[in-house]
């Protein structure tokens, strides 16, 4: 199975100049945990996750300020200060097994799907689990996903 058959297309992104607060708002609105970060030309430069934002809020200097200043001000920094870069990616024509192995190997919850250098979608652990649940046990790719070391 190709990634293009499993990925979530037309995903929410944030710009590298957007604040962490804006990223948190977009995540809540879209009910997602991962946002690719793009530059002004649309080129992928990073990814910000809900975990990145939590780590920001629980960092010692920020955590000490909670309750003394509005949370909005604690998340004013640009997403570039908390995002992961470079981003683990996969291509639209890559095989599901290859992407699943990359996620497992890198211990990550998502891969940004790229097509000709542009963000085409995202594939997450949830997408992979949904595929396993829907799959017939006789499907060859299921064996690869489930039994991968």
C-alpha positions in Angstrom: 0.0 0.0 0.0 1.3 3.5 -0.9 1.4 6.3 1.7 -0.9 8.4 -0.6 -3.7 5.9 0.1 -3.3 6.2 3.9 -2.1 9.7 4.6 -4.3 12.6 5.7 -4.2 15.2 3.0 -4.9 18.9 3.2 -3.5 19.2 6.7 -3.2 22.2 8.9 0.3 23.8 9.0 1.9 26.8 10.7 4.4 29.3 9.5 7.8 29.6 11.0 6.9 33.1 12.2 3.7 31.9 14.0 3.7 31.8 17.7 3.4 28.7 19.9 0.1 30.1 21.0 -1.2 30.1 17.4 0.1 26.5 17.0 -1.8 25.4 20.1 -5.0 27.1 18.9 -4.7 25.4 15.5 -4.1 22.0 17.1 -7.1 22.4 19.3 -9.3 23.6 16.4 -8.2 20.8 14.0 -8.0 18.2 16.8 -4.4 17.2 15.8 -1.1 16.7 17.6 1.4 17.5 14.9 1.7 20.6 12.7 4.3 20.9 9.9 6.1 24.2 10.0 6.6 25.9 6.6 8.5 29.0 5.6 7.0 31.9 3.5 7.5 30.0 0.3 5.7 26.9 1.6 8.9 24.8 2.1 8.9 22.4 5.0 11.3 23.6 7.8 10.1 21.7 10.9 7.3 20.1 12.9 5.8 21.2 16.1 3.9 18.8 18.3 1.7 19.0 21.4 4.6 17.5 23.3 6.9 20.3 22.2 4.4 22.9 23.5 4.0 21.0 26.8 7.7 20.9 27.2 7.8 24.6 26.7 5.2 25.2 29.4 6.9 22.9 31.9 10.4 24.2 31.4 11.6 25.6 34.7 11.6 29.4 33.9 8.2 29.2 32.2 6.7 26.9 34.8 7.6 29.3 37.5 5.8 32.1 35.7 2.5 30.1 35.4 -0.1 31.9 37.5 1.8 35.1 37.6 1.4 36.0 33.9 -1.2 35.1 31.3 -0.5 31.7 29.6 -0.8 33.5 26.2 2.3 35.5 27.0 4.2 32.3 27.9 3.5 31.0 24.4 4.4 34.1 22.4 7.6 32.7 21.2 7.9 31.6 17.5 7.4 27.9 16.8 10.9 27.8 15.5 12.1 27.8 19.1 10.3 24.5 20.0 9.9 22.7 16.7 11.9 19.7 15.6 14.1 20.1 12.6 15.0 18.4 10.3 11.7 16.7 9.8 11.3 13.0 9.2 9.4 12.7 6.0 8.1 10.1 3.5 7.0 10.4 -0.1 3.6 10.0 -1.5 4.7 6.9 -3.4 6.6 5.3 -0.5 5.3 2.0 0.8 3.4 1.8 4.1 5.9 -0.7 5.4 8.8 1.6 4.8 7.1 4.5 6.6 6.0 2.4 9.5 9.6 1.1 9.9 11.0 4.7 9.8 8.5 5.8 12.5 9.5 2.8 14.7 13.2 3.2 14.1 13.1 7.0 14.9 10.5 6.6 17.7 8.3 9.2 16.3 4.5 9.5 16.0 4.2 11.0 12.5 5.9 11.5 9.2 5.2 14.5 7.0 4.3 13.4 3.5 6.0 15.4 0.8 5.5 15.5 -3.0 7.9 17.5 -5.2 9.2 19.3 -2.2 5.8 20.4 -0.8 3.8 19.2 2.1 1.2 16.8 0.7 -0.1 15.4 4.0 0.8 13.5 7.1 0.8 9.9 8.3 0.5 9.2 12.0 0.5 6.3 14.4 -3.3 6.6 14.5 -3.4 6.2 10.7 -1.3 3.0 10.9 -3.4 1.6 13.8 -6.6 2.4 11.8 -5.2 0.4 8.9 -4.3 -2.6 11.1 -7.7 -2.7 12.6 -9.4 -2.5 9.2 -7.0 -5.0 7.6 -7.7 -8.6 7.0 -5.2 -10.8 8.8 -4.1 -12.2 5.4 -2.8 -8.9 4.0 0.9 -9.2 3.6 1.6 -5.6 4.8 -0.1 -6.4 8.1 2.6 -9.0 8.9 5.3 -6.5 8.2 3.8 -3.8 10.4 2.9 -6.0 13.3 6.0 -8.2 13.4 8.6 -5.6 12.7 11.3 -5.8 15.4 
